Amino acid sequence: MIWAIVGFLAFLVLADVLIQWNAVRVVLALIENSPPFRVESLPPDPDAEPFSVQTRDGVTLRGCLYRHTEQKPRGLIVFCPEFASNHRSAMLYCSALSRAGFHVLTFDFRNHGDSDSMPGYVPLHWLTHFEVMDLNAVIDHVYSQPDLNELPLGLFGISRGGGAALYVAAQRPEVLQVATEGAFGSEMLMMAHAQQFVAIAAPEVMAKLFPKWHYKVTITLARWISQRRRRCRYAMLERVLPQLVGRPTLVIAGQRDTYVLPGVAREITRLIGQPEALWTVAKAKHNLARSVNPDEYDRRLVEFFSRLEPPFDDSKRFSPSKSSHSRGTKPK
């Protein structure tokens, strides 16, 4: 009887290992294949001021500054483009902010647009420590410019760029406000799609047999393998979002977004303790909220950043030499 029980348990363990391994292979393939995104851009603007900055690991990033020249600027918004896009997409989203009196600084992440490409790195739609490093370098550039470093600072990002904006805002208190559209954390998005896939591919009774921790183990193993193969580290947004509790945040989501599922945006606002920060746009697909409702989009964005004010205690505005990433600390 004892040997029968031991044999049965060994069979269950072996079966679970086989199921887990097959699931890891499926998830790994999903992780390393980018879905087709509809990406738009604009022609170069001759009035935009070009700039460049070098990252801590020697990659040169390039972008431009849209100055508001009719009055004293109300603040500086750093715009983070989506995956596969470039800095010239900024005015597709930020034109109302520019008209309302804000400077808009935008750039290309490494291996995108006019920025340098790093040999051996093939970027995907997942946020890695390389994109976090890029955005930190751009903010350091802002604080090296006498005409910019006194302006209240906000971040605005789309999709993967939105994840970078949230991650860096959680690291740097001098970022006073952050707005995103289509943003996601790697683990929360993988979990959402994994549960959706199992619910479709397996009978309901079988789908219920797999506990949440089982999904997490599969996703974690696949992520580790992917990191080793791609020589990068995925930036786990979920771990830093609680540091944004109390920081003004705007999270825009599309009701018909089949990639970043609506539950992902709700999870972001839950982790930052701001359920009221979520604006779900009816009939909007991924990153297309402004195309569906441009007037309301512009109104909400300008109204949100209109509350951008310098910190009461100016000593809390970090200089590049004081910030943790400049000392070599890497994102977890």
C-alpha positions as a Markdown table, in Angstrom:
| # | Residue | x | y | z |
|---|---|---|---|---|
| 1 | Met | 0.0 | 0.0 | 0.0 |
| 2 | Ile | 2.8 | 2.4 | 0.9 |
| 3 | Trp | 4.6 | 1.7 | -2.3 |
| 4 | Ala | 1.4 | 2.2 | -4.3 |
| 5 | Ile | 0.9 | 5.6 | -2.6 |
| 6 | Val | 4.5 | 6.6 | -3.3 |
| 7 | Gly | 4.2 | 5.5 | -6.9 |
| 8 | Phe | 1.0 | 7.4 | -7.4 |
| 9 | Leu | 2.6 | 10.6 | -5.9 |
| 10 | Ala | 5.7 | 10.1 | -8.1 |
| 11 | Phe | 3.4 | 9.8 | -11.1 |
| 12 | Leu | 1.6 | 13.0 | -10.2 |
| 13 | Val | 4.9 | 14.9 | -9.7 |
| 14 | Leu | 6.2 | 13.6 | -13.1 |
| 15 | Ala | 3.0 | 14.6 | -14.8 |
| 16 | Asp | 3.1 | 18.0 | -13.3 |
| 17 | Val | 6.7 | 18.5 | -14.4 |
| 18 | Leu | 5.8 | 17.5 | -18.0 |
| 19 | Ile | 2.8 | 19.8 | -18.0 |
| 20 | Gln | 4.9 | 22.6 | -16.5 |
| 21 | Trp | 7.7 | 22.1 | -19.1 |
| 22 | Asn | 5.3 | 22.1 | -22.0 |
| 23 | Ala | 3.6 | 25.2 | -20.6 |
| 24 | Val | 6.9 | 27.0 | -20.2 |
| 25 | Arg | 7.7 | 26.3 | -23.9 |
| 26 | Val | 4.4 | 27.8 | -25.0 |
| 27 | Val | 4.8 | 30.8 | -22.7 |
| 28 | Leu | 8.4 | 31.3 | -23.9 |
| 29 | Ala | 7.2 | 31.4 | -27.5 |
| 30 | Leu | 4.5 | 34.0 | -26.6 |
| 31 | Ile | 7.0 | 36.1 | -24.7 |
| 32 | Glu | 9.5 | 36.3 | -27.5 |
| 33 | Asn | 7.1 | 37.0 | -30.4 |
| 34 | Ser | 5.9 | 40.6 | -30.6 |
| 35 | Pro | 2.3 | 41.1 | -31.6 |
| 36 | Pro | 1.7 | 43.3 | -34.7 |
| 37 | Phe | 1.2 | 46.9 | -33.4 |
| 38 | Arg | -0.3 | 49.7 | -35.4 |
| 39 | Val | 2.4 | 52.4 | -35.0 |
| 40 | Glu | 2.1 | 56.0 | -36.4 |
| 41 | Ser | 4.6 | 58.8 | -36.6 |
| 42 | Leu | 4.9 | 62.4 | -38.0 |
| 43 | Pro | 7.4 | 64.0 | -40.3 |
| 44 | Pro | 10.4 | 65.8 | -38.6 |
| 45 | Asp | 9.4 | 69.2 | -37.2 |
| 46 | Pro | 11.9 | 72.0 | -38.1 |
| 47 | Asp | 10.9 | 74.0 | -35.0 |
| 48 | Ala | 11.8 | 71.2 | -32.6 |
| 49 | Glu | 15.2 | 71.4 | -31.0 |
| 50 | Pro | 17.3 | 68.2 | -31.3 |
| 51 | Phe | 19.2 | 66.9 | -28.4 |
| 52 | Ser | 21.3 | 63.8 | -27.5 |
| 53 | Val | 22.5 | 62.2 | -24.3 |
| 54 | Gln | 24.6 | 59.2 | -23.5 |
| 55 | Thr | 23.4 | 56.4 | -21.2 |
| 56 | Arg | 25.5 | 55.0 | -18.4 |
| 57 | Asp | 26.5 | 52.0 | -20.6 |
| 58 | Gly | 27.6 | 54.3 | -23.5 |
| 59 | Val | 24.5 | 54.3 | -25.8 |
| 60 | Thr | 23.7 | 57.6 | -27.4 |
| 61 | Leu | 20.0 | 58.5 | -27.4 |
| 62 | Arg | 18.5 | 61.2 | -29.6 |
| 63 | Gly | 15.2 | 63.2 | -29.5 |
| 64 | Cys | 13.9 | 66.7 | -29.5 |
| 65 | Leu | 12.4 | 69.4 | -27.4 |
| 66 | Tyr | 9.1 | 71.2 | -28.3 |
| 67 | Arg | 9.3 | 74.5 | -26.6 |
| 68 | His | 6.3 | 76.6 | -25.7 |
| 69 | Thr | 7.5 | 80.1 | -26.5 |
| 70 | Glu | 4.4 | 82.3 | -26.1 |
| 71 | Gln | 4.6 | 82.4 | -22.3 |
| 72 | Lys | 6.6 | 81.1 | -19.3 |
| 73 | Pro | 6.3 | 77.3 | -19.5 |
| 74 | Arg | 4.0 | 75.6 | -17.0 |
| 75 | Gly | 6.2 | 72.6 | -16.7 |
| 76 | Leu | 8.2 | 70.0 | -18.6 |
| 77 | Ile | 6.6 | 66.7 | -19.9 |
| 78 | Val | 8.9 | 63.9 | -20.9 |
| 79 | Phe | 7.2 | 61.7 | -23.5 |
| 80 | Cys | 8.1 | 58.0 | -23.8 |
| 81 | Pro | 7.0 | 56.5 | -27.1 |
| 82 | Glu | 5.6 | 53.0 | -27.5 |
| 83 | Phe | 7.6 | 50.0 | -28.7 |
| 84 | Ala | 8.6 | 50.2 | -32.4 |
| 85 | Ser | 7.7 | 53.9 | -32.5 |
| 86 | Asn | 9.9 | 57.0 | -32.4 |
| 87 | His | 10.1 | 60.4 | -30.9 |
| 88 | Arg | 8.2 | 62.0 | -33.8 |
| 89 | Ser | 5.0 | 60.3 | -32.6 |
| 90 | Ala | 4.9 | 62.7 | -29.6 |
| 91 | Met | 2.7 | 65.3 | -31.1 |
| 92 | Leu | 0.1 | 62.6 | -31.9 |
| 93 | Tyr | -0.6 | 62.5 | -28.2 |
| 94 | Cys | 0.9 | 65.7 | -26.7 |
| 95 | Ser | -0.2 | 68.5 | -29.1 |
| 96 | Ala | -2.8 | 69.8 | -26.6 |
| 97 | Leu | -0.1 | 69.9 | -23.8 |
| 98 | Ser | 2.2 | 71.9 | -26.1 |
| 99 | Arg | -0.6 | 74.4 | -26.9 |
| 100 | Ala | -1.5 | 74.6 | -23.2 |
| 101 | Gly | 1.9 | 75.9 | -22.2 |
| 102 | Phe | 4.1 | 72.9 | -21.5 |
| 103 | His | 7.5 | 72.1 | -22.9 |
| 104 | Val | 7.5 | 68.5 | -24.3 |
| 105 | Leu | 10.8 | 66.6 | -24.4 |
| 106 | Thr | 10.7 | 63.3 | -26.3 |
| 107 | Phe | 13.3 | 60.7 | -27.3 |
| 108 | Asp | 14.0 | 57.4 | -29.0 |
| 109 | Phe | 14.7 | 54.4 | -26.8 |
| 110 | Arg | 17.9 | 52.5 | -27.8 |
| 111 | Asn | 17.5 | 50.4 | -31.0 |
| 112 | His | 14.7 | 52.7 | -32.1 |
| 113 | Gly | 14.5 | 55.7 | -34.4 |
| 114 | Asp | 17.5 | 58.0 | -34.4 |
| 115 | Ser | 19.1 | 56.6 | -31.3 |
| 116 | Asp | 22.0 | 54.2 | -31.4 |
| 117 | Ser | 21.5 | 50.5 | -31.6 |
| 118 | Met | 23.2 | 48.3 | -29.0 |
| 119 | Pro | 24.8 | 45.2 | -30.6 |
| 120 | Gly | 23.3 | 41.9 | -29.4 |
| 121 | Tyr | 20.1 | 43.4 | -28.0 |
| 122 | Val | 16.8 | 42.8 | -29.8 |
| 123 | Pro | 14.1 | 44.9 | -28.1 |
| 124 | Leu | 10.6 | 43.5 | -27.6 |
| 125 | His | 7.4 | 44.9 | -26.3 |
| 126 | Trp | 8.4 | 44.0 | -22.7 |
| 127 | Leu | 10.0 | 46.6 | -20.5 |
| 128 | Thr | 13.7 | 45.8 | -19.6 |
| 129 | His | 16.3 | 47.4 | -17.5 |
| 130 | Phe | 17.7 | 49.0 | -20.7 |
| 131 | Glu | 14.6 | 51.1 | -21.3 |
| 132 | Val | 14.6 | 52.1 | -17.6 |
| 133 | Met | 18.3 | 53.2 | -18.0 |
| 134 | Asp | 17.4 | 55.2 | -21.1 |
| 135 | Leu | 14.7 | 57.2 | -19.4 |
| 136 | Asn | 16.9 | 57.8 | -16.4 |
| 137 | Ala | 19.6 | 59.2 | -18.7 |
| 138 | Val | 17.0 | 61.6 | -20.3 |
| 139 | Ile | 15.9 | 62.9 | -16.9 |
| 140 | Asp | 19.6 | 63.4 | -15.9 |
| 141 | His | 19.9 | 65.4 | -19.2 |
| 142 | Val | 17.0 | 67.6 | -18.1 |
| 143 | Tyr | 18.7 | 68.4 | -14.8 |
| 144 | Ser | 21.9 | 69.3 | -16.6 |
| 145 | Gln | 20.1 | 72.1 | -18.5 |
| 146 | Pro | 19.8 | 75.4 | -16.6 |
| 147 | Asp | 16.7 | 76.4 | -18.6 |
| 148 | Leu | 14.9 | 73.1 | -17.8 |
| 149 | Asn | 16.0 | 71.9 | -14.4 |
| 150 | Glu | 13.7 | 74.3 | -12.5 |
| 151 | Leu | 10.5 | 73.3 | -14.3 |
| 152 | Pro | 8.1 | 70.9 | -12.6 |
| 153 | Leu | 8.5 | 67.5 | -14.2 |
| 154 | Gly | 5.9 | 65.1 | -15.4 |
| 155 | Leu | 6.1 | 61.9 | -17.4 |
| 156 | Phe | 3.8 | 60.6 | -20.1 |
| 157 | Gly | 4.2 | 57.2 | -21.8 |
| 158 | Ile | 2.4 | 55.0 | -24.2 |
| 159 | Ser | 2.3 | 51.1 | -23.8 |
| 160 | Arg | 5.9 | 50.0 | -23.0 |
| 161 | Gly | 6.8 | 53.7 | -22.7 |
| 162 | Gly | 4.1 | 54.0 | -20.2 |
| 163 | Gly | 5.6 | 51.1 | -18.2 |
| 164 | Ala | 9.0 | 52.9 | -18.3 |
| 165 | Ala | 7.3 | 56.1 | -17.1 |
| 166 | Leu | 5.7 | 54.4 | -14.1 |
| 167 | Tyr | 8.8 | 52.5 | -13.2 |
| 168 | Val | 11.1 | 55.5 | -13.2 |
| 169 | Ala | 8.5 | 57.7 | -11.5 |
| 170 | Ala | 8.5 | 55.2 | -8.7 |
| 171 | Gln | 12.3 | 55.4 | -8.5 |
| 172 | Arg | 12.6 | 59.2 | -8.6 |
| 173 | Pro | 10.5 | 61.5 | -6.3 |
| 174 | Glu | 11.3 | 64.5 | -8.5 |
| 175 | Val | 8.8 | 63.2 | -11.0 |
| 176 | Leu | 5.7 | 64.9 | -9.7 |
| 177 | Gln | 3.0 | 63.3 | -11.9 |
| 178 | Val | 2.8 | 60.5 | -14.4 |
| 179 | Ala | 0.2 | 59.7 | -17.1 |
| 180 | Thr | 0.1 | 56.6 | -19.3 |
| 181 | Glu | -2.0 | 54.9 | -22.0 |
| 182 | Gly | -1.9 | 51.2 | -22.6 |
| 183 | Ala | 0.7 | 50.6 | -19.9 |
| 184 | Phe | 1.3 | 47.2 | -18.4 |
| 185 | Gly | 3.5 | 45.2 | -16.0 |
| 186 | Ser | 5.1 | 42.1 | -17.5 |
| 187 | Glu | 3.9 | 39.7 | -14.9 |
| 188 | Met | 0.3 | 41.0 | -14.7 |
| 189 | Leu | 0.0 | 40.9 | -18.5 |
| 190 | Met | 1.4 | 37.4 | -18.8 |
| 191 | Met | -0.9 | 36.2 | -16.0 |
| 192 | Ala | -3.9 | 37.8 | -17.7 |
| 193 | His | -3.2 | 36.1 | -21.1 |
| 194 | Ala | -2.2 | 32.8 | -19.5 |
| 195 | Gln | -5.5 | 32.5 | -17.6 |
| 196 | Gln | -7.4 | 33.6 | -20.7 |
| 197 | Phe | -5.6 | 31.1 | -22.9 |
| 198 | Val | -6.3 | 28.2 | -20.5 |
| 199 | Ala | -9.9 | 29.1 | -20.1 |
| 200 | Ile | -10.3 | 28.9 | -23.9 |
| 201 | Ala | -8.0 | 25.9 | -24.6 |
| 202 | Ala | -9.1 | 23.6 | -21.7 |
| 203 | Pro | -12.4 | 22.5 | -20.3 |
| 204 | Glu | -13.6 | 24.7 | -17.4 |
| 205 | Val | -13.2 | 21.8 | -14.9 |
| 206 | Met | -9.5 | 21.3 | -16.0 |
| 207 | Ala | -8.8 | 25.0 | -16.0 |
| 208 | Lys | -9.9 | 25.3 | -12.3 |
| 209 | Leu | -7.4 | 22.6 | -11.3 |
| 210 | Phe | -4.5 | 24.9 | -11.9 |
| 211 | Pro | -4.0 | 27.3 | -8.9 |
| 212 | Lys | -2.7 | 30.8 | -9.4 |
| 213 | Trp | 0.7 | 29.9 | -8.1 |
| 214 | His | 1.0 | 27.3 | -10.8 |
| 215 | Tyr | 0.6 | 30.0 | -13.5 |
| 216 | Lys | 3.2 | 32.2 | -11.7 |
| 217 | Val | 5.8 | 29.4 | -11.6 |
| 218 | Thr | 5.3 | 28.8 | -15.3 |
| 219 | Ile | 5.6 | 32.4 | -16.2 |
| 220 | Thr | 8.6 | 33.0 | -13.9 |
| 221 | Leu | 10.5 | 30.0 | -15.4 |
| 222 | Ala | 9.8 | 31.2 | -19.0 |
| 223 | Arg | 10.8 | 34.7 | -18.1 |
| 224 | Trp | 14.2 | 33.5 | -16.6 |
| 225 | Ile | 14.9 | 31.5 | -19.7 |
| 226 | Ser | 14.0 | 34.4 | -22.0 |
| 227 | Gln | 16.3 | 36.8 | -20.0 |
| 228 | Arg | 19.3 | 34.5 | -20.3 |
| 229 | Arg | 18.7 | 34.0 | -24.1 |
| 230 | Arg | 18.2 | 37.7 | -24.8 |
| 231 | Arg | 20.9 | 38.9 | -22.3 |
| 232 | Cys | 18.6 | 41.4 | -20.6 |
| 233 | Arg | 16.5 | 41.7 | -17.4 |
| 234 | Tyr | 12.8 | 42.4 | -17.5 |
| 235 | Ala | 11.8 | 45.3 | -15.3 |
| 236 | Met | 9.1 | 44.1 | -12.9 |
| 237 | Leu | 6.8 | 47.0 | -12.7 |
| 238 | Glu | 4.5 | 45.3 | -10.2 |
| 239 | Arg | 7.2 | 45.4 | -7.5 |
| 240 | Val | 7.7 | 49.2 | -7.6 |
| 241 | Leu | 4.2 | 50.4 | -8.2 |
| 242 | Pro | 3.3 | 50.7 | -4.5 |
| 243 | Gln | 5.9 | 53.4 | -4.3 |
| 244 | Leu | 3.6 | 55.6 | -6.3 |
| 245 | Val | 0.9 | 55.7 | -3.6 |
| 246 | Gly | -0.1 | 59.3 | -3.2 |
| 247 | Arg | 1.6 | 60.4 | -6.5 |
| 248 | Pro | -0.9 | 61.9 | -9.0 |
| 249 | Thr | -1.3 | 59.4 | -11.8 |
| 250 | Leu | -3.6 | 59.1 | -14.8 |
| 251 | Val | -4.0 | 55.6 | -16.3 |
| 252 | Ile | -5.8 | 55.5 | -19.7 |
| 253 | Ala | -7.1 | 52.2 | -21.1 |
| 254 | Gly | -9.1 | 51.1 | -24.1 |
| 255 | Gln | -12.3 | 49.2 | -23.5 |
| 256 | Arg | -11.7 | 47.1 | -26.7 |
| 257 | Asp | -7.9 | 46.6 | -26.1 |
| 258 | Thr | -7.4 | 42.9 | -26.8 |
| 259 | Tyr | -3.7 | 43.1 | -26.0 |
| 260 | Val | -3.5 | 44.9 | -22.6 |
| 261 | Leu | -6.7 | 43.6 | -21.2 |
| 262 | Pro | -8.8 | 46.0 | -19.1 |
| 263 | Gly | -8.1 | 44.1 | -15.9 |
| 264 | Val | -4.4 | 45.0 | -16.2 |
| 265 | Ala | -5.1 | 48.8 | -16.0 |
| 266 | Arg | -7.3 | 48.1 | -12.9 |
| 267 | Glu | -4.5 | 46.2 | -11.3 |
| 268 | Ile | -2.1 | 49.1 | -11.9 |
| 269 | Thr | -4.5 | 51.5 | -10.2 |
| 270 | Arg | -5.0 | 49.0 | -7.3 |
| 271 | Leu | -1.3 | 48.7 | -6.7 |
| 272 | Ile | -0.8 | 52.5 | -6.6 |
| 273 | Gly | -3.9 | 52.9 | -4.4 |
| 274 | Gln | -5.7 | 55.1 | -6.9 |
| 275 | Pro | -8.7 | 53.4 | -8.4 |
| 276 | Glu | -10.0 | 56.8 | -9.4 |
| 277 | Ala | -6.9 | 57.3 | -11.7 |
| 278 | Leu | -8.3 | 55.0 | -14.3 |
| 279 | Trp | -10.1 | 56.3 | -17.4 |
| 280 | Thr | -11.4 | 53.6 | -19.7 |
| 281 | Val | -12.3 | 54.8 | -23.1 |
| 282 | Ala | -15.3 | 53.1 | -24.7 |
| 283 | Lys | -14.6 | 51.5 | -28.1 |
| 284 | Ala | -10.9 | 52.2 | -28.0 |
| 285 | Lys | -8.3 | 49.6 | -29.0 |
| 286 | His | -4.7 | 49.5 | -27.9 |
| 287 | Asn | -3.1 | 53.0 | -27.8 |
| 288 | Leu | -6.0 | 54.5 | -29.8 |
| 289 | Ala | -8.0 | 56.3 | -27.1 |
| 290 | Arg | -7.2 | 59.7 | -28.7 |
| 291 | Ser | -8.4 | 58.5 | -32.1 |
| 292 | Val | -11.7 | 57.6 | -30.6 |
| 293 | Asn | -12.3 | 60.6 | -28.4 |
| 294 | Pro | -9.7 | 63.4 | -29.1 |
| 295 | Asp | -11.5 | 66.3 | -27.4 |
| 296 | Glu | -12.0 | 64.5 | -24.1 |
| 297 | Tyr | -8.5 | 63.0 | -24.3 |
| 298 | Asp | -6.9 | 66.4 | -24.7 |
| 299 | Arg | -9.1 | 67.9 | -22.0 |
| 300 | Arg | -8.3 | 65.3 | -19.4 |
| 301 | Leu | -4.6 | 65.3 | -20.2 |
| 302 | Val | -4.3 | 69.1 | -19.9 |
| 303 | Glu | -6.4 | 69.2 | -16.8 |
| 304 | Phe | -4.3 | 66.5 | -15.2 |
| 305 | Phe | -0.9 | 68.2 | -15.8 |
| 306 | Ser | -2.3 | 71.6 | -15.0 |
| 307 | Arg | -2.0 | 70.6 | -11.4 |
| 308 | Leu | 1.8 | 70.1 | -11.9 |
| 309 | Glu | 3.5 | 72.3 | -9.4 |
| 310 | Pro | 7.1 | 72.5 | -8.1 |
| 311 | Pro | 7.7 | 70.6 | -4.9 |
| 312 | Phe | 7.2 | 72.6 | -1.7 |
| 313 | Asp | 10.6 | 71.5 | -0.5 |
| 314 | Asp | 13.0 | 72.1 | -3.4 |
| 315 | Ser | 15.7 | 69.9 | -1.7 |
| 316 | Lys | 13.7 | 66.9 | -2.7 |
| 317 | Arg | 14.5 | 67.5 | -6.3 |
| 318 | Phe | 17.4 | 65.1 | -6.9 |
| 319 | Ser | 20.4 | 65.9 | -9.0 |
| 320 | Pro | 21.8 | 63.1 | -11.2 |
| 321 | Ser | 24.8 | 62.7 | -8.8 |
| 322 | Lys | 22.4 | 61.9 | -5.9 |
| 323 | Ser | 20.0 | 59.5 | -7.7 |
| 324 | Ser | 20.4 | 55.8 | -7.0 |
| 325 | His | 20.7 | 54.8 | -10.7 |
| 326 | Ser | 23.7 | 57.1 | -11.2 |
| 327 | Arg | 25.5 | 55.2 | -8.5 |
| 328 | Gly | 25.2 | 52.1 | -10.5 |
| 329 | Thr | 22.1 | 50.6 | -8.8 |
| 330 | Lys | 20.2 | 48.4 | -11.3 |
| 331 | Pro | 16.4 | 48.0 | -11.3 |
| 332 | Lys | 15.2 | 44.7 | -9.9 |
